């Protein structure tokens, strides 16, 4: 079904391009198609016919585009990635990495490498490190 609809869509697209290129230009548009051409398709009736054919092909193009998009979507309900996780839980664990020694790490006896001591003998909190670009 999709293949047949796609072939029809491509035929409509090619026909639409052809019909638009056959029409006589009314503006300057880089000078293409407006001048010369003799009496080829210059009548008012031909212009109306080409306009109607263009409109019909455009409607067909939009219709096949919509049908192809509906078929490609599968017609299913939109799902969330959280629904796909299901029973796996919502929390994720991040593996701990060892931070390089910075100022403020404890040496021995409750003092820090920068010389500041804590009141209860525990280490002072380490200063935050700035991530380095790679």
Phi, psi and omega in degrees: 000314181294321181295316179297315180296323178293320178295318177297318179300315180293322177294319178296318181297315179295319178295320180297317178297316180298315181295321179293321181289332180285332183296149181282135179282138179256345182249186179290311175032057178065014176076014182267127172081342183282320182263158177069203178086352178062223182259022182286115176052055181252352182289155180295323179296322178293321179296318178295321179296314180295324178295318179291320177297318178299317180295318180294317178295324178295318177297317178297321179297315179295320180296314180292328176297315178296317180296319178296322179290324177294317179293325180290328181287342179081353178070010180279167178286149175293139181242156178258149177294333177291327177291328180289332178292327175059237185275012182285351180094161183257352180264144176239145180260139178253127181295139180283140176242149179277130181274147177292153181296128179235178176298137179105359177278149186281138172261258178229150174072023175081011176256156180256167183294338177271005174094354181276139180254152176263159184283329183258007177087000178267168183285145173286151181297142181288149178287143181293143180263150180267129179295142180261139179284152183255000000 
